[in-house]
Amino acid sequence: MVSGRRYYAVAFIGVVALGLASRSYPGLLPAFLGKYPGDALWALMVFCGLGFLNPGLSTSRLAVCALLISYVDEFTQLYQAPWINKIRDTYVGHLILGSTFSWFDMLAYTVGVAFGVTCKAMAGSLRSKSMEP
């Protein structure tokens, strides 16, 4: 059986790969989705990263912490000082910090974390079914 920490590590790496692919190859997804799958995956990455750091954290606390981090990151985009914009102008800086505030990003983050909660619940359900006599 895979431990919780390993599960989160594998999920984290997979989500990062999907997120980078969604930004590098936007034509693979329907155009109407825009950049929002990447934003949802960013929040899911935070969810998985927090789960890796503390696998014993309850799902609800994990979700709240992931949403708070994602929302705070989005609100920091309202701060547009030259020094932080220089960081945002780099590839990695843009991926981590973003560039412009959007309420739609907040919705995408919520969808990403909700997906993580759903996957965790489904994994728990499958695990408990496999332990039944």
Secondary structure, DSSP 4 states (H G I P E B T S, - for coil): ---HHHHHHHHHHHHHHHHHHHHH-GGGS-GGGTTHHHHHHHHHHHHHHHHHH-TTS-HHHHHHHHHHHHHHHHHHTT---HHHHHHHTSHHHHHHH-SS--HHHHHHHHHHHHHHHHHHHHHHHHHHHHT--
